[in-house]
Amino acid sequence: MKNGILRDKVAVITGGSRGLGLAIAQTYAGAGAKVVIASRTSRTVDQAVDSLRANGYQVEGFVCDVSDMQQIEALAQHAIQTFGKIDIWVNNAGLSAPYGPTVHIPSMDFLKVINTNIIGTYNGSAVAMRYFLTQNRGKLINLLGRGDNGSIALQNAYSSSKVWVRNFTKTLAAEYKHSGVDIFGFNPGLVRTDMLSNVSAVKGYEKRMNPLRYVAMLWGNEADVPAGKALWLASSATDGKSGLMVTVLTMQMMISRLIGLPFRKLLNRSTELLDLNVVSVESAVTGD
Ligand SMILES: NC(=O)c1ccc[n+]([C@@H]2O[C@H](COP(=O)([O-])OP(=O)(O)OC[C@H]3O[C@@H](n4cnc5c(N)ncnc54)[C@H](OP(=O)(O)O)[C@@H]3O)[C@@H](O)[C@H]2O)c1
């Protein structure tokens, strides 16, 4: 156990069934927290709970869609009924849309990103904050992502949603500055998860995804790296630091990875290209 720095804490992690959310669940539980993980698919929630419990961790699963406020309220109630309270809430569930120009993307795919990344973060933040404010403490961590500080062509749904999450989180932190609740934005950098390697693209745009193989090889991390940073954010080390926007992939890390590449090859360290799976989707623009 990592010094038990989250001993007696209860954490809720949306999108905790796989990828980064599961790594955060593992890291928090390893640091002594009781953890509730949630996602839409009961099979993967059960698998994740079983794998965490096999390590002796106190973990509960809950099937819910973050875009539905009632389901998020039920998730919070389930955590409180099971473990007595909530100390940490991580709005980690996230989706991306097919790669391509905005109106070429089927509207359903675009809206799914809005509903999960924006509405889901609003729902989770509102429910967590209403609870945290009654106890004058708590840690709310909202996941940022690529483009959260600007615009990314051909990834409008995702990048615009993360711009919204960043602004929403900063505003929340400003409004509740003296509440005792700490509110953080967290950009985990490039993480080798399904989101990175199982992607979709509008027909004709598939090849444009190829550079991702190299980018992920250079700058990607396994999920336990950002999960370690998320542990720090949830710990007492950040008490009173509400409003922090933390980024794992700093310019310094990017440069040192680039310079270190030949040495990594020499030392036979992982220099494998990302195994990228691109699914084609039909353009929503007729006649394309
Ligand atoms: N991977 C990266 O390089 C990267 C980079 C920057 C930021 N991020 C951010 O980090 C977070 C986690 O990403 P990841 O890479 O771990 O993604 P991932 O591997 O695709 O996992 C996403 C998780 O979210 C759940 N989920 C998706 N939509 C949901 C919904 N509507 N309601 C409830 N759960 C939902 C998924 O389970 P179900 O499908 O079963 O619901 C899964 O557990 C996201 O917010 C992402 O934007 C990732």
The ligand as an SDF file (V2000), in Angstrom:
LIG
                    3D

 48 52  0  0  0  0  0  0  0  0999 V2000
   -6.2650    8.0890  -23.5400 N   0  0  0  0  0  0  0  0  0  0  0  0
   -5.7420    9.2940  -23.6990 C   0  0  0  0  0  0  0  0  0  0  0  0
   -4.7330    9.4790  -24.3910 O   0  0  0  0  0  0  0  0  0  0  0  0
   -6.3690   10.4960  -23.0160 C   0  0  0  0  0  0  0  0  0  0  0  0
   -5.7260   11.7300  -23.1690 C   0  0  0  0  0  0  0  0  0  0  0  0
   -6.2460   12.8480  -22.5460 C   0  0  0  0  0  0  0  0  0  0  0  0
   -7.4030   12.7320  -21.7840 C   0  0  0  0  0  0  0  0  0  0  0  0
   -8.0250   11.5350  -21.6520 N   0  0  0  0  0  0  0  0  0  0  0  0
   -9.2650   11.4920  -20.8660 C   0  0  0  0  0  0  0  0  0  0  0  0
   -9.1500   10.5100  -19.8500 O   0  0  0  0  0  0  0  0  0  0  0  0
  -10.4480    9.9500  -19.5880 C   0  0  0  0  0  0  0  0  0  0  0  0
  -10.3640    8.4380  -19.6580 C   0  0  0  0  0  0  0  0  0  0  0  0
   -9.9700    8.0850  -20.9740 O   0  0  0  0  0  0  0  0  0  0  0  0
   -9.4760    6.6100  -21.3640 P   0  0  0  0  0  0  0  0  0  0  0  0
   -8.3780    6.7870  -22.3220 O   0  0  0  0  0  0  0  0  0  0  0  0
   -9.2810    5.7700  -20.1550 O   0  0  0  0  0  0  0  0  0  0  0  0
  -10.7770    6.0960  -22.1650 O   0  0  0  0  0  0  0  0  0  0  0  0
  -11.2870    4.6140  -22.4100 P   0  0  0  0  0  0  0  0  0  0  0  0
  -10.1870    3.6470  -22.3100 O   0  0  0  0  0  0  0  0  0  0  0  0
  -12.0800    4.6860  -23.6780 O   0  0  0  0  0  0  0  0  0  0  0  0
  -12.2900    4.3810  -21.1780 O   0  0  0  0  0  0  0  0  0  0  0  0
  -13.4130    5.1910  -21.0430 C   0  0  0  0  0  0  0  0  0  0  0  0
  -14.2000    4.7720  -19.8090 C   0  0  0  0  0  0  0  0  0  0  0  0
  -15.3570    5.6230  -19.7100 O   0  0  0  0  0  0  0  0  0  0  0  0
  -16.5460    4.8040  -19.6970 C   0  0  0  0  0  0  0  0  0  0  0  0
  -17.6200    5.5900  -20.3200 N   0  0  0  0  0  0  0  0  0  0  0  0
  -17.6560    6.1170  -21.5680 C   0  0  0  0  0  0  0  0  0  0  0  0
  -18.8080    6.7830  -21.7620 N   0  0  0  0  0  0  0  0  0  0  0  0
  -19.5130    6.6880  -20.6020 C   0  0  0  0  0  0  0  0  0  0  0  0
  -20.7710    7.1640  -20.1710 C   0  0  0  0  0  0  0  0  0  0  0  0
  -21.5690    7.8920  -20.9750 N   0  0  0  0  0  0  0  0  0  0  0  0
  -21.1790    6.8840  -18.9020 N   0  0  0  0  0  0  0  0  0  0  0  0
  -20.3960    6.1460  -18.0840 C   0  0  0  0  0  0  0  0  0  0  0  0
  -19.1960    5.6650  -18.4380 N   0  0  0  0  0  0  0  0  0  0  0  0
  -18.7660    5.9250  -19.6770 C   0  0  0  0  0  0  0  0  0  0  0  0
  -16.1370    3.5380  -20.4540 C   0  0  0  0  0  0  0  0  0  0  0  0
  -16.9300    2.4180  -20.1230 O   0  0  0  0  0  0  0  0  0  0  0  0
  -18.2670    2.0310  -20.9660 P   0  0  0  0  0  0  0  0  0  0  0  0
  -17.9500    2.2110  -22.4200 O   0  0  0  0  0  0  0  0  0  0  0  0
  -18.5390    0.6210  -20.5850 O   0  0  0  0  0  0  0  0  0  0  0  0
  -19.3340    2.9560  -20.4630 O   0  0  0  0  0  0  0  0  0  0  0  0
  -14.7270    3.3480  -19.8890 C   0  0  0  0  0  0  0  0  0  0  0  0
  -14.7810    2.8030  -18.5990 O   0  0  0  0  0  0  0  0  0  0  0  0
  -11.4050   10.5880  -20.6070 C   0  0  0  0  0  0  0  0  0  0  0  0
  -12.0990   11.6630  -20.0200 O   0  0  0  0  0  0  0  0  0  0  0  0
  -10.4750   11.0890  -21.6900 C   0  0  0  0  0  0  0  0  0  0  0  0
  -11.0280   12.1630  -22.4250 O   0  0  0  0  0  0  0  0  0  0  0  0
   -7.5390   10.4140  -22.2430 C   0  0  0  0  0  0  0  0  0  0  0  0
  1  2  1  0
  2  3  2  0
  2  4  1  0
  4  5  1  0
  4 48  2  0
  5  6  2  0
  6  7  1  0
  7  8  2  0
  8  9  1  0
  8 48  1  0
  9 10  1  0
  9 46  1  0
 10 11  1  0
 11 12  1  0
 11 44  1  0
 12 13  1  0
 13 14  1  0
 14 15  2  0
 14 16  1  0
 14 17  1  0
 17 18  1  0
 18 19  2  0
 18 20  1  0
 18 21  1  0
 21 22  1  0
 22 23  1  0
 23 24  1  0
 23 42  1  0
 24 25  1  0
 25 26  1  0
 25 36  1  0
 26 27  1  0
 26 35  1  0
 27 28  2  0
 28 29  1  0
 29 30  1  0
 29 35  2  0
 30 31  1  0
 30 32  2  0
 32 33  1  0
 33 34  2  0
 34 35  1  0
 36 37  1  0
 36 42  1  0
 37 38  1  0
 38 39  2  0
 38 40  1  0
 38 41  1  0
 42 43  1  0
 44 45  1  0
 44 46  1  0
 46 47  1  0
M  CHG  2   8   1  16  -1
M  END
$$$$
